[in-house]
Amino acid sequence: MTIVITTRKAQAEFLQGYKFISGGTIGYQPHPTEIDFFNVTIEFPDWYDTSLVGQVMMAAGVTYGLDLDYSSYDNEPARVR
């Protein structure tokens, strides 16, 4: 599985130096239209499913797009809809 993340340079450099358990291949290059943003490409082994990729990315500090409304973390004060 290959994923591409668009992020700032500091995050791209951090991910390049991060020691993924799988030894995933990581590369980054400047985003073609956004100034100061980079596309980070991460390759995972074929046997990784989406939940395992999510766990590995969360361990690396990438938590973009998570809806913590339904997480196991304590939301004090509780969110009201």
TAKA-V512820 format. One record per backbone hydrogen bond with DSSP energy under -1.0 kcal/mol. CO is the residue of the C=O (numbers start at 1). NH is the residue of the N-H. Records with the same first field share a line. If there is no record, write none. Layout:
CO=NH, NH
This chain:
1=44
3=42
5=40
7=38
8=12
9=13
10=14
11=15
12=16
13=17
18=20
20=23
25=43
27=41
29=39
34=37
37=31
38=7
39=29
40=5
41=27
42=3
45=48
49=53
50=54
51=55
52=56
53=57
54=58
55=59
56=60
57=62
58=61
63=66
67=70
68=71
